[in-house]
Amino acid sequence: MHALMPWLEEARHGVVDILRPLLKKHLANTGGKRILVFERGGRTTEVEIDDLELNDIAGMYHDRPRLTATSQREQDALDVCRQVARVRNELAHMRAPETNDVLGLVLSMDKLLRLSAPK
């Protein structure tokens, strides 16, 4: 966990950059902010695109309308977000994530960000 979390935070910026045009379009009705509603007390908070966590982006798949990729690169980034959410949720609940989930996440993130790196 100590090794994964800083790495995920650093990688988050690159994934958000890939998804920025898609996120801007998806969040246009809210001024480019994700509105999170907390079940307890009905409290809401607004999250700017640059502050979105990858598991928040993964959750946007369940929005109405659904966050949907318009390119393979965006789909790959959304897939990475879902992988992050799976691993992060296991860690957050003090459970060991599946080895294949961690390995798949690392390989997918590396491939996504390596392909996105300036040459």
N, CA, C and O atoms as a DFTB+ gen file, in Angstrom:
476 C
 N C O
     1  1       0.830      -1.186       0.000
     2  2       0.000       0.000       0.000
     3  2       0.875       1.250       0.000
     4  3       0.580       2.217      -0.703
     5  1       1.940       1.231       0.781
     6  2       2.815       2.400       0.859
     7  2       3.475       2.702      -0.480
     8  3       3.764       3.860      -0.778
     9  1       3.712       1.690      -1.277
    10  2       4.325       1.896      -2.590
    11  2       3.287       2.265      -3.637
    12  3       3.558       3.084      -4.515
    13  1       2.111       1.677      -3.555
    14  2       1.091       1.906      -4.577
    15  2       0.462       3.290      -4.519
    16  3       0.274       3.925      -5.557
    17  1       0.139       3.759      -3.346
    18  2      -0.628       4.998      -3.243
    19  2       0.116       6.221      -3.807
    20  3      -0.489       6.980      -4.564
    21  1       1.377       6.444      -3.479
    22  2       2.069       7.591      -4.105
    23  2       2.192       7.428      -5.622
    24  3       2.065       8.403      -6.364
    25  1       2.433       6.222      -6.074
    26  2       2.528       5.958      -7.508
    27  2       1.197       6.250      -8.187
    28  3       1.166       6.875      -9.248
    29  1       0.094       5.803      -7.584
    30  2      -1.225       6.067      -8.153
    31  2      -1.517       7.560      -8.196
    32  3      -2.085       8.052      -9.171
    33  1      -1.137       8.280      -7.157
    34  2      -1.376       9.728      -7.128
    35  2      -0.590      10.419      -8.242
    36  3      -1.113      11.311      -8.910
    37  1       0.635      10.018      -8.440
    38  2       1.447      10.610      -9.509
    39  2       0.867      10.261     -10.878
    40  3       0.798      11.118     -11.758
    41  1       0.457       9.029     -11.058
    42  2      -0.093       8.588     -12.338
    43  2      -1.461       9.198     -12.616
    44  3      -1.855       9.354     -13.771
    45  1      -2.182       9.541     -11.551
    46  2      -3.528      10.118     -11.690
    47  2      -3.519      11.330     -12.611
    48  3      -4.420      11.490     -13.435
    49  1      -2.525      12.171     -12.480
    50  2      -2.446      13.390     -13.293
    51  2      -2.419      13.065     -14.789
    52  3      -3.098      13.719     -15.580
    53  1      -1.643      12.066     -15.171
    54  2      -1.557      11.679     -16.573
    55  2      -2.873      11.120     -17.103
    56  3      -3.260      11.398     -18.238
    57  1      -3.554      10.335     -16.280
    58  2      -4.833       9.765     -16.707
    59  2      -5.880      10.868     -16.844
    60  3      -6.646      10.883     -17.808
    61  1      -5.913      11.781     -15.891
    62  2      -6.865      12.901     -15.972
    63  2      -6.582      13.742     -17.216
    64  3      -7.516      14.194     -17.878
    65  1      -5.321      13.954     -17.537
    66  2      -4.985      14.714     -18.750
    67  2      -5.521      14.034     -20.008
    68  3      -6.021      14.701     -20.913
    69  1      -5.416      12.715     -20.062
    70  2      -5.941      11.974     -21.215
    71  2      -7.455      12.142     -21.308
    72  3      -8.008      12.292     -22.397
    73  1      -8.115      12.115     -20.154
    74  2      -9.580      12.162     -20.126
    75  2     -10.164      13.565     -20.047
    76  3     -11.384      13.729     -20.093
    77  1      -9.314      14.579     -19.928
    78  2      -9.796      15.955     -19.719
    79  2     -10.866      16.395     -20.736
    80  3     -11.909      16.894     -20.313
    81  1     -10.662      16.235     -22.042
    82  2     -11.711      16.654     -22.980
    83  2     -13.035      15.919     -22.752
    84  3     -14.106      16.523     -22.811
    85  1     -12.953      14.632     -22.497
    86  2     -14.146      13.830     -22.231
    87  2     -14.829      14.294     -20.940
    88  3     -16.053      14.419     -20.891
    89  1     -14.036      14.546     -19.903
    90  2     -14.587      14.988     -18.617
    91  2     -15.218      16.376     -18.732
    92  3     -16.281      16.622     -18.162
    93  1     -14.574      17.278     -19.462
    94  2     -15.146      18.613     -19.650
    95  2     -16.521      18.534     -20.317
    96  3     -17.463      19.220     -19.920
    97  1     -16.609      17.696     -21.320
    98  2     -17.881      17.532     -22.016
    99  2     -18.926      16.907     -21.094
   100  3     -20.067      17.364     -21.031
   101  1     -18.524      15.861     -20.384
   102  2     -19.442      15.146     -19.501
   103  2     -19.933      16.034     -18.355
   104  3     -21.079      15.919     -17.921
   105  1     -19.069      16.912     -17.874
   106  2     -19.404      17.755     -16.719
   107  2     -19.800      19.175     -17.113
   108  3     -19.845      20.060     -16.259
   109  1     -20.080      19.398     -18.369
   110  2     -20.412      20.746     -18.852
   111  2     -21.624      21.335     -18.126
   112  3     -21.654      22.533     -17.846
   113  1     -22.606      20.514     -17.826
   114  2     -23.825      21.005     -17.175
   115  2     -23.600      21.472     -15.742
   116  3     -24.431      22.188     -15.183
   117  1     -22.480      21.072     -15.144
   118  2     -22.177      21.469     -13.766
   119  2     -20.966      22.400     -13.709
   120  3     -20.316      22.522     -12.671
   121  1     -20.675      23.046     -14.819
   122  2     -19.549      23.973     -14.844
   123  2     -18.204      23.282     -14.752
   124  3     -17.234      23.866     -14.268
   125  1     -18.139      22.045     -15.212
   126  2     -16.873      21.311     -15.188
   127  2     -16.534      20.724     -13.834
   128  3     -15.375      20.397     -13.576
   129  1     -17.524      20.583     -12.964
   130  2     -17.289      20.034     -11.631
   131  2     -18.139      18.792     -11.414
   132  3     -19.279      18.709     -11.871
   133  1     -17.565      17.841     -10.714
   134  2     -18.305      16.632     -10.324
   135  2     -18.998      16.953      -9.003
   136  3     -18.352      17.376      -8.044
   137  1     -20.298      16.754      -8.956
   138  2     -21.060      17.000      -7.739
   139  2     -21.237      15.664      -7.034
   140  3     -21.881      14.752      -7.553
   141  1     -20.657      15.563      -5.849
   142  2     -20.768      14.334      -5.061
   143  2     -21.785      14.568      -3.953
   144  3     -21.714      15.565      -3.236
   145  1     -22.722      13.653      -3.819
   146  2     -23.744      13.730      -2.777
   147  2     -23.457      12.626      -1.768
   148  3     -23.371      11.451      -2.124
   149  1     -23.312      13.010      -0.522
   150  2     -23.044      12.043       0.530
   151  2     -24.361      11.538       1.097
   152  3     -25.251      12.319       1.433
   153  1     -24.468      10.230       1.198
   154  2     -25.720       9.611       1.630
   155  2     -26.132      10.072       3.021
   156  3     -27.311      10.326       3.269
   157  1     -25.192      10.177       3.903
   158  2     -25.504      10.621       5.261
   159  2     -25.630      12.136       5.280
   160  3     -24.650      12.855       5.080
   161  1     -26.820      12.603       5.518
   162  2     -27.049      14.041       5.643
   163  2     -27.308      14.752       4.331
   164  3     -27.657      15.933       4.340
   165  1     -27.148      14.072       3.194
   166  2     -27.410      14.694       1.907
   167  2     -26.468      15.833       1.556
   168  3     -26.771      16.642       0.679
   169  1     -25.339      15.902       2.226
   170  2     -24.344      16.951       1.968
   171  2     -23.737      16.755       0.588
   172  3     -23.557      15.622       0.142
   173  1     -23.422      17.849      -0.087
   174  2     -22.785      17.770      -1.406
   175  2     -21.443      18.480      -1.393
   176  3     -21.183      19.352      -0.564
   177  1     -20.611      18.087      -2.322
   178  2     -19.337      18.769      -2.524
   179  2     -19.048      18.800      -4.014
   180  3     -19.442      17.898      -4.753
   181  1     -18.364      19.833      -4.445
   182  2     -17.988      19.984      -5.849
   183  2     -16.505      19.676      -5.989
   184  3     -15.682      20.149      -5.204
   185  1     -16.175      18.881      -6.993
   186  2     -14.782      18.481      -7.217
   187  2     -14.382      18.921      -8.619
   188  3     -15.017      18.542      -9.604
   189  1     -13.331      19.718      -8.701
   190  2     -12.786      20.158      -9.980
   191  2     -12.169      18.957     -10.711
   192  3     -11.771      17.980     -10.076
   193  1     -12.096      19.030     -12.012
   194  2     -11.539      17.936     -12.811
   195  2     -10.139      17.555     -12.344
   196  3      -9.832      16.369     -12.230
   197  1      -9.290      18.537     -12.074
   198  2      -7.921      18.232     -11.658
   199  2      -7.850      17.548     -10.301
   200  3      -6.825      16.954      -9.967
   201  1      -8.915      17.618      -9.514
   202  2      -8.925      17.013      -8.187
   203  2      -9.658      15.677      -8.141
   204  3      -9.742      15.053      -7.083
   205  1     -10.185      15.235      -9.270
   206  2     -10.892      13.957      -9.307
   207  2      -9.940      12.805      -9.020
   208  3      -8.813      12.778      -9.517
   209  1     -10.394      11.872      -8.230
   210  2      -9.663      10.633      -8.002
   211  2     -10.051       9.668      -9.124
   212  3     -11.137       9.777      -9.692
   213  1      -9.181       8.746      -9.432
   214  2      -9.466       7.816     -10.520
   215  2     -10.668       6.934     -10.209
   216  3     -11.402       6.552     -11.120
   217  1     -10.882       6.605      -8.936
   218  2     -12.060       5.821      -8.600
   219  2     -13.336       6.661      -8.743
   220  3     -14.403       6.104      -9.000
   221  1     -13.250       7.992      -8.582
   222  2     -14.399       8.873      -8.858
   223  2     -14.754       8.819     -10.342
   224  3     -15.926       8.763     -10.713
   225  1     -13.721       8.837     -11.178
   226  2     -13.949       8.762     -12.626
   227  2     -14.568       7.411     -12.976
   228  3     -15.472       7.337     -13.808
   229  1     -14.084       6.348     -12.347
   230  2     -14.667       5.024     -12.583
   231  2     -16.145       5.026     -12.204
   232  3     -16.958       4.405     -12.887
   233  1     -16.494       5.708     -11.138
   234  2     -17.889       5.795     -10.709
   235  2     -18.771       6.557     -11.672
   236  3     -19.987       6.365     -11.686
   237  1     -18.174       7.420     -12.479
   238  2     -18.942       8.199     -13.441
   239  2     -19.507       7.328     -14.558
   240  3     -20.364       7.771     -15.322
   241  1     -19.030       6.101     -14.650
   242  2     -19.574       5.149     -15.614
   243  2     -21.047       4.867     -15.303
   244  3     -21.817       4.490     -16.186
   245  1     -21.423       5.055     -14.045
   246  2     -22.795       4.786     -13.614
   247  2     -23.674       6.031     -13.664
   248  3     -24.863       5.960     -13.353
   249  1     -23.108       7.162     -14.047
   250  2     -23.888       8.404     -14.180
   251  2     -24.961       8.236     -15.250
   252  3     -24.896       7.333     -16.083
   253  1     -25.922       9.101     -15.207
   254  2     -26.911       9.228     -16.284
   255  2     -26.841      10.658     -16.769
   256  3     -27.256      11.546     -16.024
   257  1     -26.355      10.947     -17.947
   258  2     -25.842       9.988     -18.923
   259  2     -24.497       9.416     -18.470
   260  3     -23.754      10.039     -17.711
   261  1     -24.219       8.233     -18.954
   262  2     -23.014       7.490     -18.614
   263  2     -21.787       8.131     -19.254
   264  3     -21.846       8.596     -20.392
   265  1     -20.682       8.154     -18.523
   266  2     -19.402       8.599     -19.083
   267  2     -18.942       7.530     -20.058
   268  3     -18.685       6.392     -19.664
   269  1     -18.839       7.891     -21.328
   270  2     -18.517       6.931     -22.375
   271  2     -17.361       7.444     -23.211
   272  3     -17.358       8.599     -23.637
   273  1     -16.385       6.590     -23.443
   274  2     -15.214       6.951     -24.243
   275  2     -15.598       7.176     -25.698
   276  3     -16.530       6.566     -26.221
   277  1     -14.848       8.072     -26.334
   278  2     -15.057       8.330     -27.757
   279  2     -13.864       7.878     -28.589
   280  3     -13.861       8.029     -29.811
   281  1     -12.841       7.320     -27.921
   282  2     -11.665       6.814     -28.629
   283  2     -11.113       5.623     -27.849
   284  3     -11.470       5.413     -26.690
   285  1     -10.253       4.855     -28.483
   286  2      -9.634       3.720     -27.799
   287  2      -8.755       4.199     -26.653
   288  3      -8.705       3.561     -25.601
   289  1      -8.072       5.302     -26.846
   290  2      -7.197       5.852     -25.793
   291  2      -8.013       6.219     -24.556
   292  3      -7.611       5.929     -23.429
   293  1      -9.167       6.863     -24.776
   294  2     -10.038       7.193     -23.643
   295  2     -10.567       5.922     -22.990
   296  3     -10.644       5.842     -21.764
   297  1     -10.935       4.925     -23.800
   298  2     -11.425       3.666     -23.234
   299  2     -10.351       3.000     -22.391
   300  3     -10.640       2.476     -21.315
   301  1      -9.122       3.015     -22.869
   302  2      -8.017       2.445     -22.096
   303  2      -7.846       3.183     -20.768
   304  3      -7.605       2.558     -19.736
   305  1      -7.970       4.508     -20.796
   306  2      -7.851       5.308     -19.568
   307  2      -9.006       4.995     -18.614
   308  3      -8.790       4.887     -17.407
   309  1     -10.226       4.849     -19.135
   310  2     -11.365       4.495     -18.285
   311  2     -11.195       3.094     -17.697
   312  3     -11.564       2.855     -16.547
   313  1     -10.643       2.174     -18.476
   314  2     -10.375       0.826     -17.967
   315  2      -9.370       0.874     -16.815
   316  3      -9.519       0.161     -15.822
   317  1      -8.350       1.717     -16.953
   318  2      -7.372       1.888     -15.875
   319  2      -8.069       2.442     -14.632
   320  3      -7.785       2.003     -13.517
   321  1      -8.969       3.393     -14.812
   322  2      -9.701       3.947     -13.663
   323  2     -10.485       2.856     -12.941
   324  3     -10.513       2.830     -11.711
   325  1     -11.109       1.972     -13.679
   326  2     -11.867       0.877     -13.058
   327  2     -10.926      -0.099     -12.339
   328  3     -11.271      -0.636     -11.287
   329  1      -9.740      -0.325     -12.910
   330  2      -8.759      -1.187     -12.244
   331  2      -8.284      -0.538     -10.942
   332  3      -8.151      -1.206      -9.917
   333  1      -8.032       0.761     -10.996
   334  2      -7.617       1.492      -9.792
   335  2      -8.697       1.381      -8.723
   336  3      -8.395       1.119      -7.559
   337  1      -9.950       1.578      -9.111
   338  2     -11.048       1.527      -8.144
   339  2     -11.107       0.167      -7.457
   340  3     -11.308       0.088      -6.245
   341  1     -10.934      -0.897      -8.228
   342  2     -10.993      -2.243      -7.654
   343  2      -9.874      -2.439      -6.617
   344  3     -10.132      -2.917      -5.512
   345  1      -8.644      -2.072      -6.968
   346  2      -7.503      -2.239      -6.066
   347  2      -7.617      -1.297      -4.877
   348  3      -7.396      -1.706      -3.737
   349  1      -7.959      -0.049      -5.131
   350  2      -8.070       0.941      -4.068
   351  2      -9.147       0.560      -3.053
   352  3      -8.955       0.728      -1.849
   353  1     -10.271       0.051      -3.535
   354  2     -11.343      -0.345      -2.621
   355  2     -10.917      -1.501      -1.722
   356  3     -11.260      -1.530      -0.541
   357  1     -10.183      -2.436      -2.269
   358  2      -9.676      -3.533      -1.439
   359  2      -8.733      -2.980      -0.361
   360  3      -8.836      -3.347       0.809
   361  1      -7.826      -2.106      -0.763
   362  2      -6.880      -1.528       0.198
   363  2      -7.602      -0.687       1.248
   364  3      -7.263      -0.746       2.430
   365  1      -8.585       0.085       0.829
   366  2      -9.318       0.944       1.752
   367  2     -10.088       0.145       2.796
   368  3     -10.329       0.633       3.900
   369  1     -10.471      -1.067       2.456
   370  2     -11.203      -1.929       3.383
   371  2     -10.286      -2.932       4.074
   372  3     -10.729      -3.935       4.635
   373  1      -8.973      -2.620       4.012
   374  2      -7.957      -3.416       4.697
   375  2      -7.946      -4.877       4.236
   376  3      -7.682      -5.790       5.018
   377  1      -8.238      -5.070       2.960
   378  2      -8.160      -6.402       2.367
   379  2      -7.022      -6.395       1.346
   380  3      -6.760      -5.385       0.693
   381  1      -6.370      -7.517       1.228
   382  2      -5.302      -7.631       0.234
   383  2      -5.936      -7.735      -1.147
   384  3      -6.778      -8.603      -1.374
   385  1      -5.541      -6.857      -2.077
   386  2      -6.074      -6.990      -3.431
   387  2      -5.522      -8.244      -4.096
   388  3      -4.458      -8.743      -3.731
   389  1      -6.261      -8.740      -5.071
   390  2      -5.791      -9.895      -5.832
   391  2      -4.489      -9.530      -6.543
   392  3      -4.367      -8.440      -7.102
   393  1      -3.534     -10.431      -6.521
   394  2      -2.239     -10.198      -7.166
   395  2      -2.417      -9.849      -8.640
   396  3      -1.755      -8.942      -9.145
   397  1      -3.297     -10.552      -9.326
   398  2      -3.529     -10.277     -10.750
   399  2      -4.142      -8.909     -10.973
   400  3      -3.883      -8.280     -12.000
   401  1      -4.959      -8.426     -10.025
   402  2      -5.527      -7.081     -10.154
   403  2      -4.434      -6.020     -10.057
   404  3      -4.425      -5.058     -10.824
   405  1      -3.515      -6.201      -9.110
   406  2      -2.411      -5.239      -8.945
   407  2      -1.496      -5.290     -10.160
   408  3      -1.138      -4.248     -10.710
   409  1      -1.117      -6.485     -10.580
   410  2      -0.235      -6.638     -11.737
   411  2      -0.888      -6.063     -12.991
   412  3      -0.241      -5.343     -13.751
   413  1      -2.154      -6.372     -13.211
   414  2      -2.869      -5.838     -14.366
   415  2      -2.933      -4.326     -14.344
   416  3      -2.773      -3.679     -15.379
   417  1      -3.167      -3.754     -13.164
   418  2      -3.203      -2.300     -13.022
   419  2      -1.859      -1.676     -13.372
   420  3      -1.798      -0.714     -14.137
   421  1      -0.800      -2.214     -12.822
   422  2       0.537      -1.668     -13.085
   423  2       0.871      -1.746     -14.576
   424  3       1.370      -0.782     -15.156
   425  1       0.598      -2.882     -15.182
   426  2       0.907      -3.043     -16.613
   427  2       0.042      -2.122     -17.478
   428  3       0.541      -1.502     -18.417
   429  1      -1.240      -2.033     -17.165
   430  2      -2.144      -1.171     -17.948
   431  2      -1.775       0.295     -17.795
   432  3      -1.759       1.040     -18.775
   433  1      -1.477       0.715     -16.560
   434  2      -1.113       2.112     -16.311
   435  2       0.187       2.446     -17.027
   436  3       0.307       3.502     -17.649
   437  1       1.155       1.547     -16.940
   438  2       2.437       1.767     -17.601
   439  2       2.252       1.905     -19.111
   440  3       2.811       2.811     -19.729
   441  1       1.479       1.021     -19.693
   442  2       1.236       1.071     -21.139
   443  2       0.517       2.367     -21.521
   444  3       0.900       3.031     -22.485
   445  1      -0.515       2.721     -20.773
   446  2      -1.280       3.931     -21.065
   447  2      -0.412       5.178     -20.995
   448  3      -0.432       6.001     -21.910
   449  1       0.343       5.321     -19.924
   450  2       1.128       6.539     -19.738
   451  2       2.380       6.552     -20.612
   452  3       2.838       7.622     -21.012
   453  1       2.935       5.388     -20.910
   454  2       4.089       5.332     -21.803
   455  2       3.681       5.759     -23.206
   456  3       4.426       6.468     -23.883
   457  1       2.517       5.336     -23.638
   458  2       2.026       5.720     -24.959
   459  2       1.648       7.196     -25.016
   460  3       1.631       7.798     -26.090
   461  1       1.346       7.773     -23.858
   462  2       0.937       9.171     -23.804
   463  2       2.096      10.129     -23.610
   464  3       1.942      11.339     -23.776
   465  1       3.254       9.594     -23.258
   466  2       4.409      10.440     -22.965
   467  2       4.892      11.147     -24.215
   468  3       4.894      10.564     -25.300
   469  1       5.313      12.428     -24.069
   470  2       5.871      13.126     -25.222
   471  2       7.135      12.448     -25.693
   472  3       7.924      11.945     -24.893
   473  1       7.317      12.441     -26.981
   474  2       8.484      11.762     -27.564
   475  2       9.576      12.748     -27.862
   476  3      10.636      12.365     -28.356
